[in-house]
Amino acid sequence: MLVRVRSKEGTHRIEVNPTDDIVVLRNKIATALTITDPSTITVSDQPSAGATPMDSFSGKTLAELGVKHGDLLYIGFAAAAVEQQQPAKSSSTVVQDAVDDYLDTQNGLIKRDKDAKFCKHAANGMCDYCMPLEPFDPAYLEEHKIKSMSFHAYLRKLGSHEKKQGTNYTTLPSLEEPSYKVKTNCSSGHPPWPASICTKCQPSAITLQRQTFRLVDHVEFSTASIIDNFIGYWRSTGLQRFGYMYGRYEPYSEVPLGIKAVVEAIYEPPQEGDSEGLKLDDPIEGEKRADEMAAACGLQRVGMIYTDLTDDGTGKGTVLCKRHIDSYFFSSQECHFAAVMQQKYPNATKYSSTGTFGSKFVTCVIGGNEEGNIDVSSYQVSNTCVGMVDADIVEPSVEPGIMRVKEPTTERYIPDVFFKYKNEYNVTVQKSAKPSFPVEYLLVNVTHGFPVKSAPLFTSSKDFLIENRVGGGFSQDAGALHRYLQSGKLVDLASDFHFLLFTRSMGILSDNEDMTLLVRVALMHKEEDAATLEQSPGWQTLLTVLKESAGSLSSSGGQGSSSSGGAGGSASAAAAPWTCRHCTFLNTHGDENCEMCGLPMG
């Protein structure tokens, strides 16, 4: 027979026999509701009547207790007895970024001076015209043209730092990232999706709207040479370029409780460039080395950057403006890619039950502005966009400014999606987002710029070659490193991120001693540290290898000049030492395939 049981988790149907002991029913209830302690379960035949522990009826069958087929029983249990599907992380165990810990200690109030016209009180008084404003004050944000409030201002708006009167207790909001997937472990007891679905396990309808807050308010490039070096490859070859930005997060004073991402270096992973786009190779090993080197320098990956440049053909150095109000600013394909990357790099916060909320990962696009000059645009996508991409609800369309909503299948549930806009009568109307909608509903604008007083972390007066660039004069190899070290003093030359990354990839210097000392020279610029490193056995070995490689290159060049025709030039190029871009092994033989991994040079 079937017995219905109703609790705060909903109504469930339990199949039992009339001759079963009530303990059997209790255990089946505990299994259906994932109750860890069945002894806390109470039962009653009325919702308002006094509940009795089920263990007190132990030894009696359901027939003896008068329980018949189709009866409805009301049960209760201790809240702590329910097993949590995703245990919440304690705020004390979440490791936030240092900038978040700092901003948590600030009150964020916007101070105002005494108004000469309306303030009638003394100098030590305060009134409505001069009292400090909250960091999320909409009038202040609109006056200073701040499109989105900062994340910590958003927390203040949620009441996260409102202290109860007479106590030191701080209430914390329970931030939850949007999830548009069907719940697999529904408490209603029906078969899982796609066999069945109910209002508890199906995702709610999505109403698209602009996100009112942003986790990063500004992107600051520590020096203009970072952008110049990055787009230098496009200027020489006409090929687009992609890179990951490494830096740190700092408070941003222009926005109340704001955060800025300070970019110190750009790492370019292996890629195949084209005039209209690019294709990224499998960059796992290279990215891992770049992350480790950045961590040794006190940096982390803060975002990605790529070019979208086309020369206008005038010969004046100007470029085409392809991104504008009549076309698009950020394409649907870029939105999709940004959502995947933001999900890969979540933001750790103690205000979320899962320990993460949103992402500080930013996307920068280098393109042409309306004046034909090269400009940088910075974006993030909303948490709603990340959730929709994660649930496989949307996909890029052929038209750049339009995002498509996928069709539902037996394996993919698509909830209703709506967006609001003002029609020709200036009336706000709601419209279904199926089959497509504008990408503007998913974007979060981020400002960018350069510091007034530049103080970059890497201060080398000369630029070392950038990794994974193909072509004459761009490739990193032992000869390029040898020439770089001979062009100046180590205490100055060491302060270059690409130099540090390539030197470590050669595998000659030990990570624990030599590379640690080299990083200290790059960051602290102390002569005594440079002198100690130059006398170390590892550094002497590196110089010997480079000297032998330079001698081998010189001798092969001499032989090539004594040969006739183009054969001499090809023999010289084949005999030149080169570093394999797949395994970083330094090849000194004349073969075009790597001696270590066997992969081709190109």
N, C-alpha and C positions, 0 to 999 in steps of 0.2 A: 504494500500500500504506500501511498505518497502522503507525507506530512509536510505542511507548509510551516516554515519558521520565519518570523519577521524580527529584524534587529535594526540597529542604526546603519548596518551595512547593506540593508535592503531585504528583499524576500527571497528565500531559497526553498527549493523542493528537495526533500530528503526521502529516499526510498528505504523502507524498513518492513519488517514482518511483525504482525500483531504479537507473536510469541517472543520477540526480542526483548531483552532487558533494556531499561531506559539508559543504561550506560552505553549501549550500542548506539542509540540515537545521539547521546552526548558526544561520543567520539566522532561520529559522522559530521555533526555540526562543527566541531573543532577543526576537522579537516577541511570542510567547505569554506570556513571563514579564516583559515590559517591562524587559529588561536593556539598559542603555545602552552597555556595553562588551562586545560579543560575544567579544572576544579572550580574556577571562578564563574562558570556558566550558571545562570539562574533562568527559571522558566515560570510562565504564568499563562492563563487562558484569557486574560483581559489586559489591555495595554496599560490601564491605570491601577490594576490590582497589585497587591504585594507579591513580589517575586520570591520564589523558593529555590534554593540551590538544588540542582539536579542530582547531586550526589546523595541528598537526603532520601531520594526514592530508590536508591540502589537495592537490587534484589527483587524488584517488581517489574512485571512485564507491561508492555504498552496496553495490552487488552485489559489487564487488571486496573490500570490507571484511567481507563475510559477513553484512550486515544484511538480515534477511528480514522478511516481513509478520508483525506481532504481536510482534516482539522487544521486550524491555524493556531500556532503557539507563538507567544511573545517571549523572546529571550534577551538576556543582558549578559554582559561580561566586562571584566576590567579592561580599561583602554590599553594598559601596558602589556596585556596578554596577547595582543594582535601582533603578529610578526610583520615588520615593515619590509616592503619590497625593496626600497632604496633607503637605507639608513642615512639620516641626515648627518652631515659633518658638523662637528663642534666648531664654533667660531675660533676657539683657541688653537685648533689644529690647522687652520687654513693659513698658508703663508702668502700674504699679499705683497704687491710691489711696495717698495719703500715710499713711493709718492702717495700711495693710498693710506699707509699708516700715518704719514705726516698730515695729510688733509683731514683725517679722522680727528685729529687733535685741534683743528681750527674751527672757530665758530662760524666763519664764512659771512658774517654780517658786513654789509656795505655801508661804510661810514659816510655821513653827510655833514657839511658845514652848516653853521647857523644861518638861516635865511634872514637877510637884512630887512625884508619887507613884511614877512608874516610872523617871525619869531619875536615875541614880546617879553621873553623871560631873561633871567640873568645868564651870565656866561657859563655857569655851572649847571644850568637847567636844560631841559629837553622837552620837545613837544612833537606833534605829529609831522611838522614840517622839517624837522632835523633829526629825528630818530633814525637809527640805522635800518636799512632795508634788508630783507631776506635775500639770499643769493639767487633765488628763483623768481624774484619779483618781475612780472611780465612787462611792466612799464619800463623798468630799467633795461631789460634785455632788448626791448624794441627801440628804445632811445639810442642805445649803443650798437644797434644793428647786429646783435648776437642772435643767430637763427635758432640755435638749440642750447638749452641749458646744459651745464656740465653734469657728469654722473653724480658727483657728490652733492651738487645742488638738488638733483633729483631725489637723492636719499633724504635730504633735509625736507623736501616737499612731502615725502611719504611719512614724515614724522619720526624718522629714525633717531633723531637726536633730541627729541622732546623729553625732558626729564620730569618725572613725576614730582610734584611739590613735596618738599621735605625729605626726599630720598636722593641717592646717587645712582638710581637704577636707570639705565638707558634702554629704551625699547628699540628693537631691531626689526626692520621689515623683512618679511619672508619673500624674497625675490624669486620668481619662478620664470624660467625661460619658456617661451611658447613651444608646445609640442603638438603637432598635428597628425601624429600617428595613432592608429587604433590600438587601444590598450589590449594586451594579450591576456592578462590575468584579471579578467573582469570578475567582480564579486557577486554578480547576479546568478552565476552557476550555469549559464548557457554555453554551448560549444564556442570555441574561439573563432574569430574572423579567419577566413571568409564564410564559414558555415553559418554563422549567426552574428548579430550585432544588436546593441541596445543603446539607449541614450547615455548610459554610464561609460561605455567603452568607446563610443564614437567621438571623434573630435568635433568641437563646436564650429559654427560658421566663422569665417574670417572676414573682418571688415578692414580693408587696407586704409591706413592713414599715416601721415608723416610722423616719424618718431620724434618725440619732444626733447630727447636728451641724447648726448653722445659721450662715449667713453674717452675719446681723445678730441681735444678742442683745436689743436694747432700742431702742424708739422714744421719743425725748424731745422734747416740744414746748417750745420755748424760753420761751413764755409762754401762760397760759391764754386770753388774748384771741384767739389764733389759732383755737381751737376755738369760742369764743363767737361770733366774727364769721362763722365758716363756717356754724354752725347757726342764725344769726340769720335767714337767709332762710327756713328751714323754719318758724321760729317765727312769721314774718309771713305766709307764704303757704300753709303746709302741704305744700309741694312738696319732694321729695327733691333732694339736691344732690351733685355729684361734683366732685372737684378733684385736682390733682397737687401733691404735697408737694415743696418745694425746701428743701434744707439741706446738711448736710455730714456726714461720718463721723468719729467720734472714738473713742478708746479708752474702754471701759466697765469700770470698776474692780470692779463687783459680780460680774462673771463672769471667771474666769481667761482672759486674753488675749481679752477680749470686745470687741465693736464695737457702738457705738450710732449711730443715725441721729438727728441733731439737726435738727428741722424749724423753719425760720425763716419760711416763707411758704407759702400755698396758692394756686395759680392755678386758676381755674375756667374750663374751656374752654366753647365754645358747646354748649348742651344744651337739651333739652326735658324739663322736670321734670313729675312726676306724683306723686300721693299714694302710689302703690304702686311706683313705679320711675322710671326716667328713660331718655332716649335721647340719645346723644352725637352731635353733628353732626360734619362733617368739620373737624377742628381743626388741620390741618397748619400753616397760616400763623400762627395764634395761638400754638400750641405752640412754633414756631420762635422767635418774638419773646420768649416767656417764657423759653426756654432761653438765648437770647443775653443777656437782661437778668440772669438768675440767674448766668450765667458771669461777667458783668462785676462782680457782687457777691461772687464767690468761692463760689458755691453750685452745686449740681447737683440733678437730679431724683432723689429717693430713694425715692419710692413714690406711691401713690394713696390717696385717702380718699373715702368717700361715706357718706351717711346712710341709715338704715333705721329711721325713727322714725314712730310712730303715737300720737297723743294718746289717753289712756285715757278721756277725757270727764268726769273728775271735777272739772276746773277747778282742780286743785292744782298743775298744771305737771308731773305725772308722765306717763310713757309706758308703753305695753304692752311686756312682755317676750316677744318672739317667738323669741329664740334662747336655748335652754336645753338641758339634757341629754336631755329627752324629745322634742325636735324636731330641731334642728340648730344648729350654731354657725357653720358656713361652708358654703354650699350648693355643689352640684356645678357650677352655672353660674358661681359666683364662683371656684371652683377652676380651671375652664377658662380664664376671663378672666385670672386671676392668672398662670397658666402661660404664656399668650401674652405678657403684659407682662414677665415675668421672662426669657423668651427674647429679647425685644426689647432688654433692658438687661442683658447678661451682665457677669459680674465678671471683670476682668482679673487674672490671676495668673501668676507665672512658674513655678509648680509644675505647669502643664498643658502638654502637648505642643502644644496648639492655641492657647495664650495666654489661654484663658478657662475658667472653671469655675463653674457655679452663677450666682447673681445676688444682689445686695444690695437688690433692689427689694422693698419691703414693701407690704402692703395693710392699711389700717385701716378698720374699720367702726364707725360711731357708731350705737348702738342702745340699747335699754332693758335694764337689768339686773333681777334678781329683786326688788329693792326699788322698782322703778318709776323709778329715776333714769337719767339719760343717761350712758352709759359708752362707752369706746373699747375695741375689741378689735383686736389686731394679729396678722397671720398672714403666713406664706410657704407656698408649696407645695414639695414635695420635688423633687429633680432627676429622680426617677423619673416624677413627674407631668408635668414639662416634656417629658421624652422621649416619654412616651405620647401627649401632645397633639400633639407635633411629628410623630409617626408616624401620626397619625389613628387611634389605637386606641380611644380613649374619647370619650364625648360626654355632656353633661348629661342628666339624666332629669327627669321631671315631679316626682318626689319629691325634695325638696331635699337630703336626706342620703344619696342614693344616686347613684353614678356608673355609667353603663352602658358595657359593652364592645361595640364595634361588631361587626357580622357581617362575615366575610371575603368579599371579592369577587375577581374576576379581576385587579383593579388594586390591591387592598389586602390585604396579608398580615397576619393577626392571630395572633401567637404565643400560646402557652398562658399564662394569667394565673392565679395562685393567691394566696391570702392565708391566714394562720394566725390562729386564735383559740382561746380556752379554752371548752370545752363545759360542760354542766351538771355534769359529773363533775370539773371543774377539770383536764382533760387537754387539752394543746395538740394541735389537729388542723389538718390542711391541707384547704382547700376550694377548688374552682374558682371564680374570680371571674366566670365567665360565667353569666348575662348581666349581673350587676351586683354591686357591692360597696360597702361604706361609705366615705365620703369621708375618714374619720378616718385612713386609711392614707396619705393624701397630704398631710396638714397638718403644718406646723411652727409651734408656738406661739412668739410673740415678745411680750415684756413691753413695757409702755409706762408713761409717767409724766411728771412735770414736775420741773424742777430745784429744789433747796432754795433756792438763791440765783439768781433769774432775772437773766440778762444777755443779753437779745435783741439781735440784730443791728440790727433796725429799731425805733427808740425814739420815733417820733412820738406826741405826746400826743393827736392827733386821727386818726381813721381815715378814709382816703379811700374812696370808693365802690368796690366790687369789680366786676370786669369781667364782662360777659356775663349780667348779671342783668336780668330783664324786669319792668316794673311801675313804678308811680309812686314816685318817691323812690329807686329803685335804679339807674337808668341812668346810665352815665358819659357826660358831654358837656362842651362848653366852659363852659357855665354852672356846672356842678358844680366844675370845676377852678378857675374864677375865684373862686367863693365860698370854696373851700378855701385858696387862696393868700392871701386877705384875712383869714383867721381867725387868723393868727399869723405868726411869723418863719419865713423860708425854712430857716434852719439846723435848725429843729425839724420843720417840715412835710415836708422832703425825705426824711426817714428813714421812708419807707413804700413797700413793694414795689409796691403797686397804683398809687400815684401815679407812680412811676418808669416803670412799664410803659405807662400811659396817656399820659404826657407824651412818651415816645419815639414812641408810635404816631401822634402828630399830625404827625410829620415836619418840625417847624419847627427843632428843635435839631439841630445836627450831631453825629454819633456820635463823631467823633474828638476834638472839643474840648468843646462844651457839655455833651453827655451824660456824658462822662468826668468833667468837673468836677462835674456834678450828683450823680453816683454817689459821688464823693469827699466831697461835702458830706453825703450821706445816711449814709455809713459813718464818717467821721472827725469830723463835727460841728464844723468849724472856722469861726469867724466870718469870717476873712479870705477863705476859699474862697467862702463865700456872697456876700460883698461883690463879689468878682471876677466871679462868675457874674451877679449882678444888673446889672452894668455892661456885660456883653457884648452885642453886637448881636443875637445869636440870642435871648437871654432878653428883650430889649426888644421884639423882634418878636413873641414869644409873648404878652407882656403886652398889646401893642396889639391883637392878634387877639382875645384874651379880652375886652378892654374893649369892642371893637366888637360882639362877640357878645352881651355882657351888655346893651349899649345897644339892640341890635336886639330882644333878648328883652323888654326893658322897654317899648319902643315898641309892640311887637306886643301886649303885655299890656294897655297903655292903650287901644289900639284895640278890643281884645276886650271891655273893660269898658264902652265906650260903645255897643257893639252890643247888640242885643236877643236874649234867649233863649239857647238852646244853640248857635246859630250862631257867636256871638262866642267861646265857649269853644273850639270846634273850630278856628276860625281862629287863635286864639292858640296852640293846641298845634301846628298845622301850620306856623306861622311860626317856632317855636322852633328854634334851631340844634341839630343832632344829628349824632353821629358814626356812620357806617355800620359795622355790625359785620362786614361782609364785606371791605371794602377800607380801612376806617379813615379815609375821607375826611370832612372836616368840612363838612356841608351847612348853608348859611345861607338857602336858599330855602324856600318853603312847601310844596314837593311832598313827598309821602310816599315817593317813589322816589329813590334816590341819584343825584346829578347825575353822578358819575364812572362807576359800574358799572351803574347802572340797576336794582339790586335793591331790594326793598321795605325799609322801615325796620324792620318787625318781623321 
